[in-house]
Amino acid sequence: MFSVFPQLVKTADLDPRHNYILGFHPHGVLVAGAFTNFCTYATGFPQLFPGLTIYLLMLPLWFRAPFFRDYVMCAGLIPSDKESASYVLRKRRGGRAIVIAVGGAPEALDAHPGTFNVLLANKKGFIKMAMEHGAHLVPVFSFGENEVYDQVENPRGTWLRWIQERLQSIMGISLPLFHARGIFQYSFGLMPYRRPIYTVVGQPIKVEKKQKPTAEELDALHQLYMDKLSNLFDEHKGNYGVDKDVHLNFV
């Protein structure tokens, strides 16, 4: 992350009397914007959103690695399973928030510069969790997240994409073939490009607590969330170099 320049952009207050689920989009190759903005103090999260304690969800696989597990836990990451997320959201007095990279590992395979594919059309688990706990939903879009690395072309249907998706289904993690620059040269390497990332935190969507939401209620809130995310993207894209004719592509 040494050459990435993140910035956290606030559009509304988040009342610390409530709990929140922040949906982070897009995943990118390494979720650089989410880690820097929500797991460190580098971009001023505590000053922008006082009273909130925030946790970033990460694949449980990484918590099995000694030493690395302790490092990520110190940074405020927790496993991305329902039990861990629910434990945070059960605090009745509010002041807790979890960040979910909704597209997850599969979306990393679509993290190409200049693309705006969001794996969300059939992702409703975090919506259901919000309703079960009465946690307000907050759409977050990170402009520049897909620009810090180049990835080998892997369109759906190619042999490379088939292998990557097969390995992802077996191991639980995706393996994008990415590259950028070296430490002392710009020709080739694994250091990210020196590109800015602007992570825009949208307005919260109020969610009423309901232990057993119906399918219709779940679909309605899911559609509202997608609409709010799309509006957030369209409202701010002109500020960060995205053409006015470009729109989010929900996959």
RARA-V721598 format. One record per residue. PHI is phi in whole degrees, -180 to 180 (999 if undefined). D_FIRST is the distance of its C-alpha to the first C-alpha in Angstrom with 2 decimals. Layout:
BEGIN
phi=PHI d_first=D_FIRST
phi=PHI d_first=D_FIRST
END
This chain:
BEGIN
phi=999 d_first=0.00
phi=-65 d_first=3.82
phi=-112 d_first=5.66
phi=-91 d_first=5.32
phi=-116 d_first=8.40
phi=-83 d_first=9.46
phi=-144 d_first=13.10
phi=-97 d_first=15.38
phi=-113 d_first=18.81
phi=-99 d_first=21.83
phi=-115 d_first=24.98
phi=-160 d_first=27.11
phi=-75 d_first=27.69
phi=-116 d_first=27.19
phi=-64 d_first=30.25
phi=-68 d_first=29.43
phi=-79 d_first=32.82
phi=-117 d_first=31.43
phi=-102 d_first=28.90
phi=-139 d_first=26.41
phi=-118 d_first=24.60
phi=-97 d_first=21.69
phi=-89 d_first=21.31
phi=-96 d_first=17.82
phi=-141 d_first=17.99
phi=-82 d_first=16.82
phi=-66 d_first=14.94
phi=71 d_first=12.91
phi=-76 d_first=11.77
phi=-126 d_first=9.26
phi=53 d_first=10.04
phi=-62 d_first=6.69
phi=-66 d_first=9.17
phi=-66 d_first=11.35
phi=-65 d_first=9.33
phi=-67 d_first=8.10
phi=-78 d_first=11.61
phi=-110 d_first=13.79
phi=-113 d_first=12.66
phi=-133 d_first=11.97
phi=-97 d_first=14.25
phi=-62 d_first=11.86
phi=-111 d_first=13.46
phi=81 d_first=16.88
phi=-57 d_first=17.66
phi=-61 d_first=20.54
phi=-78 d_first=22.11
phi=-75 d_first=21.95
phi=-130 d_first=23.21
phi=-65 d_first=25.24
phi=89 d_first=26.87
phi=-104 d_first=24.43
phi=-105 d_first=22.77
phi=-120 d_first=20.10
phi=-132 d_first=19.00
phi=-100 d_first=16.60
phi=-84 d_first=18.39
phi=-139 d_first=17.14
phi=-54 d_first=19.35
phi=-56 d_first=21.90
phi=-52 d_first=21.49
phi=-70 d_first=18.38
phi=-85 d_first=20.52
phi=-92 d_first=22.92
phi=-91 d_first=20.76
phi=-57 d_first=21.85
phi=72 d_first=19.50
phi=-63 d_first=16.46
phi=-58 d_first=18.59
phi=-66 d_first=19.14
phi=-64 d_first=15.51
phi=-70 d_first=14.71
phi=-69 d_first=18.08
phi=-65 d_first=17.44
phi=-84 d_first=14.49
phi=94 d_first=17.06
phi=-94 d_first=16.70
phi=-135 d_first=20.05
phi=-62 d_first=21.51
phi=-89 d_first=22.05
phi=-110 d_first=25.79
phi=-63 d_first=28.53
phi=-63 d_first=29.75
phi=-68 d_first=26.52
phi=-65 d_first=25.91
phi=-66 d_first=29.61
phi=-60 d_first=29.65
phi=-69 d_first=27.27
phi=-78 d_first=29.20
phi=-78 d_first=32.59
phi=-65 d_first=32.37
phi=-74 d_first=35.29
phi=-82 d_first=34.60
phi=81 d_first=31.33
phi=85 d_first=28.21
phi=-119 d_first=25.99
phi=-146 d_first=23.49
phi=-118 d_first=21.60
phi=-112 d_first=18.86
phi=-118 d_first=19.52
phi=-78 d_first=17.60
phi=-58 d_first=21.10
phi=-68 d_first=20.70
phi=60 d_first=19.15
phi=-58 d_first=18.73
phi=-60 d_first=21.37
phi=-69 d_first=19.65
phi=-60 d_first=16.62
phi=-72 d_first=19.30
phi=-105 d_first=19.97
phi=-83 d_first=16.48
phi=-110 d_first=17.64
phi=-55 d_first=17.04
phi=84 d_first=19.90
phi=-105 d_first=20.86
phi=-135 d_first=21.42
phi=-89 d_first=22.68
phi=-121 d_first=22.58
phi=-81 d_first=23.93
phi=-144 d_first=26.07
phi=-56 d_first=29.72
phi=-117 d_first=30.69
phi=-96 d_first=28.16
phi=-125 d_first=30.39
phi=-61 d_first=29.61
phi=-72 d_first=27.47
phi=-67 d_first=30.24
phi=-63 d_first=32.84
phi=-63 d_first=30.97
phi=-61 d_first=30.78
phi=-70 d_first=34.51
phi=-65 d_first=35.41
phi=-107 d_first=33.78
phi=67 d_first=34.37
phi=-88 d_first=30.67
phi=-71 d_first=29.92
phi=-95 d_first=27.58
phi=-130 d_first=24.87
phi=-75 d_first=23.41
phi=-132 d_first=19.83
phi=-122 d_first=18.54
phi=-110 d_first=15.06
phi=-72 d_first=15.78
phi=97 d_first=13.36
phi=-60 d_first=11.74
phi=-89 d_first=13.57
phi=-98 d_first=12.94
phi=-83 d_first=9.50
phi=-137 d_first=11.20
phi=-94 d_first=14.89
phi=-129 d_first=16.84
phi=-57 d_first=20.28
phi=-58 d_first=22.96
phi=-144 d_first=24.23
phi=-57 d_first=26.71
phi=-60 d_first=28.53
phi=101 d_first=31.60
phi=-82 d_first=30.33
phi=-65 d_first=30.55
phi=-64 d_first=26.81
phi=-65 d_first=26.15
phi=-61 d_first=29.05
phi=-64 d_first=27.66
phi=-63 d_first=24.21
phi=-68 d_first=25.94
phi=-66 d_first=28.37
phi=-64 d_first=25.80
phi=-65 d_first=23.98
phi=-68 d_first=27.38
phi=-84 d_first=28.06
phi=-95 d_first=24.85
phi=90 d_first=23.42
phi=-123 d_first=20.01
phi=-95 d_first=19.41
phi=-125 d_first=18.48
phi=-67 d_first=17.21
phi=-90 d_first=17.54
phi=-116 d_first=14.47
phi=-159 d_first=13.51
phi=-153 d_first=12.08
phi=-126 d_first=12.28
phi=-92 d_first=12.82
phi=-71 d_first=12.00
phi=-115 d_first=15.33
phi=-148 d_first=16.37
phi=-107 d_first=15.61
phi=-75 d_first=17.99
phi=-162 d_first=16.19
phi=165 d_first=13.36
phi=-109 d_first=10.46
phi=-75 d_first=7.67
phi=-67 d_first=6.77
phi=-64 d_first=9.35
phi=-80 d_first=9.45
phi=-127 d_first=10.58
phi=-79 d_first=11.23
phi=-124 d_first=11.11
phi=-112 d_first=14.28
phi=-97 d_first=14.94
phi=-98 d_first=18.73
phi=-95 d_first=20.55
phi=-81 d_first=24.07
phi=-78 d_first=27.42
phi=-69 d_first=28.40
phi=-102 d_first=30.97
phi=-68 d_first=33.65
phi=-125 d_first=34.48
phi=-84 d_first=37.74
phi=-68 d_first=37.84
phi=-151 d_first=39.71
phi=-62 d_first=39.84
phi=-129 d_first=41.09
phi=-68 d_first=40.13
phi=-77 d_first=42.08
phi=-62 d_first=40.62
phi=-66 d_first=41.63
phi=-65 d_first=39.87
phi=-65 d_first=36.68
phi=-64 d_first=36.83
phi=-65 d_first=37.57
phi=-69 d_first=34.59
phi=-62 d_first=32.30
phi=-66 d_first=33.68
phi=-61 d_first=33.31
phi=-62 d_first=29.62
phi=-63 d_first=29.09
phi=-64 d_first=31.14
phi=-66 d_first=29.18
phi=-66 d_first=25.82
phi=-63 d_first=27.43
phi=-66 d_first=28.85
phi=-62 d_first=25.57
phi=-63 d_first=24.04
phi=-65 d_first=27.18
phi=-70 d_first=27.45
phi=-110 d_first=24.05
phi=-61 d_first=23.28
phi=-64 d_first=25.25
phi=-76 d_first=23.07
phi=-126 d_first=19.96
phi=80 d_first=21.62
phi=-98 d_first=22.90
phi=-61 d_first=26.52
phi=-65 d_first=29.09
phi=-86 d_first=30.55
phi=-87 d_first=27.41
phi=-131 d_first=27.48
phi=-67 d_first=25.65
phi=-112 d_first=26.88
phi=-83 d_first=27.47
phi=-106 d_first=27.71
END
